[in-house]
Amino acid sequence: MRRPIIVANWKMNTSLSEASILASSIKHDLGSVNAEVVICPPSVWLVPVAEILHGLKNVFVGAQNVFWEQRGAYTGEISPKMLKGIAKYVIVGHSERRQYLLEDLEMINKKIKATLEVGLTPIVCIGEEKKRRLEKRTYIKPERIDIAAHMFREISCIFRGITNEQMKEIIITYEPVWAISTSDKSEAATGTYASAVIIGIREKIAKLYSQKIAQEIRVLYGGSVDRKNITEFLDQSEINGCLVGGASLKLREFLAICHEAGKE
Ligand code: PGA
């Protein structure tokens, strides 16, 4: 089995000293864990966090967002070219940016392309807003396709113009908006629910690209992941890792998640 990926999305949290303490503790504890760990601090702390984590072979830095042009008159924005050398990954299309900053599918498409252009890996978030009733029908193929209908439309738009070669570099995160810990009445999806939708996502990728790419592309789950439920997701063969928000800010909780993920 491939080494799982655990992405920490700190969102707009941490002071410089909190970020430095978290990063130093992560360096100290996770240097040899058998998982790939990606720390995504707020952009102002990218450089200090990258300096702390520098030299580790399995812990990397990611940005939470990026702009779609490489330079120019775009006040307040950060380009992929600027991130190159600091970060290895970029979260693109997170639902909070879509909700609060009206990021749309075309912008996400341009951001993915600009990120790939400089050799960074986009972690592309997709997910439905409302929970569907699927548990009992999970394994019926047409239903599964219905489940993922929303994602199918998104996938067609956000990956428009992305080549087969580029697609192999992308990481997709299935993150149902209703499952994010800060959303109203949030609850994590179950492993079976997430897996059923991810199977649907892979089927769509197979149609648009190839069966091989659909099998090889890494797909993560995100939404209320913690130390108690992490194995439920990683036990699913379709799920290659998790995106962790709230729990990634609690040091002991996050270390436990990564160690759990690193177990053979
Ligand atoms: P959560 O956030 O783990 O707090 O639900 C995940 C995310 O929004 O990236």
Residues whose N, C-alpha, C, O or C-beta is under 5 A from the ligand:
A	BS01	PGA	N9 A179 I180 S181 T182 G222 G223 S224 V225 L243 V244 G245 G246 A247
